[in-house]
Amino acid sequence: MEEFFSILIEKFKSHGMDSRSKATLNDLKTCLSKTSDSLKAYQSPCALFEREIRQKEKEVRIECQATESAMNHELRPITHQMVSKYAGEQRNMMLKNDLREAFRHSLGENGKLLFGIFGRDGGISSFKVKLKKPSGIPLYKEIKETTTHESHLGSNITAAVGTAIGGYLGVGLFSLVTAPVGGLIGKAAGSLLDGPRKVTVSHGFNTAEVFNGAYRQIEEWSKAARTQLQETLNEWITNRNQTSLSFFIDKIRGLEASVNQSVLSIQEELVNGNP
């Protein structure tokens, strides 16, 4: 525009500025002044749009946090079921694989809802989350406890065993040794059962420990997914819109500056032009 008006003014100069030329320049100056005022009208909606972008940033953050919480709540009982399922066979690798699949499924469903809120219903199909390998899940192991038990069972049954054996040996030729032999054998049998004994008791598997590690992994994955979802949505909603808005504002300001400069140039020619 500046180049156009410069050429126009040069034409006027070369032919001299008569009354008709001045009237034409005045009309042109009036038109450009109105154009400048019209360009100013874009400033208010631009500012409003910029505030809307800032508001969307807050909404993205809030909705992403809600999605993270929803996934954690949904996956908690699923994690518990999987930990119990694989405890008996101690299949840690299967547990990790199934946890990852369950998480991806939950992310797909909740992510679809999240993207839909911001008008990006199909966006989750191209969203790729980067998940760290599960490293904080402890191995399954059986919990055993060994205790020492002081037994008096032998002392209690010594007499009974002696009497029983003595009675058996007291038949026929062995009747003469019934009491002594029965007593001795009964005492020997009882001594084998007396004294401290070690008892090992199984308390099952460390499912609580495995669950805590598995659920911590779920929470870490959810946090990482929330961060990546937020970055993706901000890229689409905030960054691109902000870039477009900034480009638009710069162009409007540049056009306004050009129009105002042309108005000044016309004003100078009207004041200093040839009569």
C-alpha positions in Angstrom: 0.0 0.0 0.0 2.8 2.4 0.8 4.4 1.7 -2.6 1.0 2.3 -4.3 0.4 5.7 -2.6 4.0 6.7 -3.2 3.6 6.2 -6.9 0.2 7.9 -6.8 1.6 11.0 -5.1 4.5 11.2 -7.5 2.0 11.2 -10.4 0.3 14.1 -8.8 3.6 16.0 -8.3 4.6 15.5 -11.9 1.4 17.0 -13.2 0.9 19.6 -10.6 -1.8 19.5 -8.0 -5.0 21.2 -9.1 -8.2 21.5 -7.1 -9.5 18.2 -8.5 -6.3 16.5 -7.4 -6.6 17.9 -3.9 -10.2 16.8 -3.6 -9.2 13.4 -4.7 -6.4 13.2 -2.1 -8.8 14.4 0.6 -11.3 11.7 -0.3 -8.5 9.2 -0.3 -7.2 10.4 3.1 -10.8 10.2 4.6 -11.2 6.6 3.3 -7.8 5.5 4.7 -8.6 7.1 8.1 -11.8 5.1 8.2 -9.9 2.0 7.2 -7.5 2.6 10.1 -10.4 2.9 12.5 -11.8 -0.3 11.2 -8.6 -2.1 11.8 -8.6 -1.0 15.4 -11.9 -2.8 15.8 -10.1 -6.1 15.5 -8.1 -5.5 18.7 -10.9 -6.2 21.1 -11.9 -9.7 19.7 -8.2 -10.6 19.4 -7.7 -9.8 23.1 -10.9 -11.9 23.9 -9.6 -14.8 21.8 -6.3 -14.7 23.6 -8.1 -14.8 27.0 -10.0 -17.9 25.7 -6.8 -19.6 24.9 -5.5 -19.0 28.4 -8.7 -20.4 29.8 -8.4 -23.5 27.6 -4.9 -24.0 29.0 -6.4 -24.2 32.5 -9.2 -26.6 31.3 -6.6 -28.9 29.7 -4.6 -29.1 32.9 -7.8 -29.8 35.0 -9.2 -32.4 32.6 -5.8 -34.2 32.2 -5.5 -34.5 36.0 -9.1 -35.9 36.2 -8.2 -38.5 33.5 -5.2 -39.5 35.6 -7.3 -40.0 38.7 -10.0 -41.9 36.7 -7.4 -44.3 35.4 -5.8 -44.9 38.8 -9.3 -45.6 40.3 -10.2 -47.9 37.5 -7.0 -49.9 37.5 -6.7 -50.4 41.3 -9.1 -53.4 41.6 -7.8 -54.8 38.3 -4.2 -54.7 39.6 -5.3 -56.5 42.8 -7.1 -59.3 40.8 -4.0 -59.8 38.6 -1.6 -60.0 41.5 -3.8 -62.7 43.2 -4.2 -64.5 39.9 -0.5 -65.1 39.3 0.6 -65.6 42.9 0.3 -69.4 43.0 2.4 -70.0 39.9 4.7 -67.0 40.7 4.4 -65.7 37.1 5.9 -62.2 37.4 6.4 -61.8 33.7 2.7 -62.5 32.9 1.7 -60.0 35.6 3.8 -57.3 34.1 2.5 -58.0 30.5 -1.1 -58.0 31.6 -0.7 -54.8 33.7 0.7 -53.0 30.6 -2.2 -54.2 28.4 -4.7 -53.2 31.0 -3.2 -49.8 31.3 -3.1 -49.2 27.6 -6.8 -50.2 27.3 -7.7 -47.8 30.1 -5.7 -45.1 28.5 -7.4 -45.6 25.2 -10.9 -45.4 26.7 -10.2 -42.5 29.0 -8.1 -40.7 26.4 -10.9 -40.8 23.9 -13.2 -39.1 26.4 -10.6 -36.5 27.1 -9.9 -35.7 23.5 -13.6 -35.5 22.8 -14.0 -32.7 25.4 -11.8 -30.5 23.2 -13.2 -31.6 19.9 -10.5 -34.1 19.0 -12.5 -37.3 19.1 -10.2 -39.2 16.8 -7.0 -37.7 18.3 -6.3 -40.7 20.6 -5.8 -43.0 17.7 -2.6 -41.3 16.7 -1.5 -40.6 20.3 1.5 -42.7 21.3 2.5 -42.9 24.9 6.0 -43.8 26.0 6.0 -46.1 29.0 9.0 -47.1 31.1 9.5 -50.8 31.6 8.1 -52.0 35.0 11.0 -52.3 37.3 9.6 -51.7 40.8 7.5 -54.8 41.0 9.0 -57.4 43.5 9.1 -61.1 42.7 6.6 -63.4 44.2 7.9 -65.5 47.1 6.3 -67.7 49.7 6.3 -66.3 53.2 7.5 -68.9 55.7 8.0 -68.7 59.4 10.1 -71.3 61.5 9.5 -71.5 65.2 10.9 -73.7 68.0 8.4 -75.7 70.0 9.2 -77.4 73.3 7.4 -80.7 73.3 6.4 -82.8 76.4 4.4 -85.3 74.5 7.0 -88.0 75.1 6.8 -87.7 78.9 3.1 -88.0 78.8 3.0 -91.1 76.8 6.0 -93.0 78.3 4.0 -94.9 80.8 1.3 -95.8 78.2 3.9 -97.0 75.7 5.8 -99.0 78.4 2.6 -100.7 79.5 1.6 -101.6 76.0 4.9 -103.0 75.0 5.3 -104.7 78.4 1.9 -106.3 78.0 2.8 -107.6 74.6 6.1 -109.0 75.6 4.6 -110.5 78.8 2.9 -113.3 76.8 4.5 -116.7 76.8 8.3 -117.0 77.3 8.8 -113.3 77.8 6.6 -113.0 80.8 9.6 -112.6 83.2 10.8 -109.5 81.5 7.4 -107.8 81.1 7.8 -104.9 83.5 11.5 -104.0 83.0 11.6 -104.3 79.3 8.3 -102.5 78.9 9.5 -99.6 81.1 12.8 -99.2 79.3 11.2 -99.3 75.8 8.5 -96.9 76.9 11.0 -94.5 78.3 13.1 -94.7 75.1 10.1 -94.1 72.9 9.0 -91.1 75.0 12.4 -89.5 74.9 12.3 -89.3 71.1 9.3 -87.0 71.3 10.5 -84.8 74.1 12.6 -81.6 73.7 12.6 -78.6 71.3 11.2 -79.0 67.8 11.4 -76.6 64.8 8.1 -76.0 63.1 7.8 -74.2 59.7 4.5 -72.5 58.9 3.6 -71.0 55.5 1.7 -67.7 55.5 1.1 -67.7 51.7 2.7 -65.4 49.2 3.8 -61.8 49.4 0.8 -60.5 47.5 0.5 -57.3 49.5 4.1 -56.4 48.6 3.7 -57.3 44.9 0.4 -55.3 44.8 2.0 -52.2 46.2 4.8 -52.4 43.7 2.5 -53.1 40.8 0.1 -50.2 41.7 3.0 -47.8 42.1 3.9 -48.7 38.6 0.4 -48.0 37.4 0.5 -44.6 39.1 3.8 -43.8 37.4 2.5 -44.7 34.0 -0.7 -42.6 34.6 1.4 -39.6 35.6 3.6 -40.0 32.5 0.5 -40.4 30.3 -1.1 -37.3 31.8 2.0 -35.2 31.1 2.1 -36.4 27.5 -1.7 -35.9 27.0 -1.4 -32.4 28.3 1.5 -31.6 26.0 -0.4 -32.9 23.0 -3.5 -31.0 23.8 -1.6 -27.8 24.5 0.2 -28.2 21.2 -3.1 -28.3 19.4 -5.2 -25.9 21.4 -2.7 -23.4 22.8 0.4 -23.3 20.7 -1.1 -23.5 17.2 -4.0 -21.1 18.1 -1.5 -18.7 19.8 0.8 -18.8 16.7 -2.1 -18.1 14.4 -3.4 -15.3 16.6 0.0 -13.7 16.9 0.5 -13.9 13.1 -3.0 -12.3 12.6 -2.3 -9.5 15.1 1.1 -8.7 13.5 -0.5 -8.5 10.1 -3.2 -6.2 11.3 -0.7 -4.0 13.1 1.5 -3.9 10.0 -1.5 -3.0 7.8 -2.6 -0.3 10.2 0.8 1.2 10.3 1.0 1.2 6.5 -2.4 2.9 6.3 -1.5 5.6 8.9 1.8 6.3 7.1 -0.1 6.8 3.8 -2.5 9.2 5.5 0.5 11.2 6.8 2.0 11.3 3.4 -1.2 12.5 1.8 -1.5 15.1 4.5 2.0 16.4 3.7 1.3 16.6 0.0 -1.9 18.5 0.6 -0.1 21.0 2.8 3.1 21.3 0.7 1.7 20.5 -2.7 1.8 22.8 -5.7 -1.2 25.1 -6.0 
